[in-house]
Amino acid sequence: MNSAMIVAILLCAQLTPAPPAEPAPSGPPPAKSVDGAAGIAAIWKDSTITWDRLRPVLAELAGSAALQEVLLDEQLAERARARGIAPDAAALKREEELLLGYLDKDRARAERLLEELRARQGLGPVRWHGLLWRNAVLRALVAADVEVQETQIVAAHDAAHGAKRKPRVIAVPDLRGAQAVTDRLAKGDRFEDIAAEISTDVSGTRGGLISPMSKLDPGVPAAVREALWSVTTVGAVSAPVLVGTGYVIVRYEGDVAGDGVPLSAVHEEAARAVRIAQERARMDQLAQELVRTAKPTIFDAALSDGWNRVRMEATRSGPPPQG
């Protein structure tokens, strides 16, 4: 799986430390100012920089995101107490192992990727501990709702070991755009040139080239898979298909043979992959629901301004937040 996708899946909500009411036994405690919340944060030459001076800047810069994370932590802690969930060091270690396994099968490479990930996301000791705590609680909360079906196991095996096709895609926002692509292709324009010019998918910079996919790959929208596998010859282009709110045109680039590993040899591994994927989806859904329903009373003016601006922007790009 692409590491960028992993980051998107596992870090869709940046985490703060576990609430003090339910601390996990591992990880350092949150750092505290020796002079209190309004004390000295830094000194430069003869200037003293206090937390009072930093606070409004921090509130505008990232206060809304930080508050959202803390509110989610509080809500998760409340549910964890009600359900008797208290992640221990072993539970946090399992979450770390899951992430390492997703990043790469090679342990050394996975650890290097994790270091890079933590550096990019600003995940120091406190926030990293919080990320693991949050995932452990979310996983425990949704575990009972996960049901693994044999058809899902077959699809997971197909994605990992089955024959694949190599595609290029062009994504456009509407049917008119899709028709324009079809017209340009009919005139002889190169698929990859059109993709680089107008595709709204991130693959546009690569001429629309995306990772090979199997016929049953659950990680790819069904419409895209069906479009790719509906054409019979290399170089053929599918009709535009509706994906989300836009349209995608797919070109069949070539084949990648399966590795021949039978399902019977990896059934348990495939079932585990399905369970983890379902847990992740339900974890994300629960976290988003909790964030949407949070209704804090904010007393700090800078923080309130940042919070309201973020919530207003959310109403423009998706369903309005509740609260």
Number of C-alpha atoms within 10 A of each C-alpha: 11 10 15 10 12 14 16 10 14 18 15 12 18 18 25 25 24 27 20 12 10 18 18 23 12 14 17 12 14 13 8 8 11 9 11 10 13 13 15 17 17 11 10 7 5 6 8 13 14 16 19 13 14 14 17 15 14 15 21 17 14 13 20 22 19 18 17 21 20 18 19 26 26 17 16 24 22 16 15 18 12 9 11 9 18 18 21 14 14 12 18 24 14 13 18 19 14 13 17 20 14 17 24 18 10 10 13 11 13 19 16 13 16 19 12 12 17 14 11 9 13 12 18 11 16 17 21 21 24 25 23 25 32 28 23 22 22 22 18 18 19 17 16 9 9 14 12 14 11 13 10 19 23 17 20 25 25 23 22 17 18 22 18 22 19 18 24 24 27 28 26 25 16 13 15 11 18 21 16 12 23 18 12 13 14 10 9 8 13 12 23 19 15 18 26 19 14 15 24 18 16 15 18 22 16 13 20 26 21 15 12 17 25 27 19 22 21 18 14 13 12 14 16 23 20 15 19 27 20 14 16 11 12 14 15 14 23 21 18 23 18 18 15 10 8 16 22 26 26 27 25 22 17 13 15 13 11 14 10 9 13 12 17 9 9 14 16 12 14 23 19 15 17 24 19 17 16 18 22 19 14 19 23 20 12 16 20 15 14 17 20 17 12 15 11 12 7 12 8 11 12 18 24 18 15 18 22 12 12 13 16 13 11 13 11 9 8 8 9 13 16 12 10
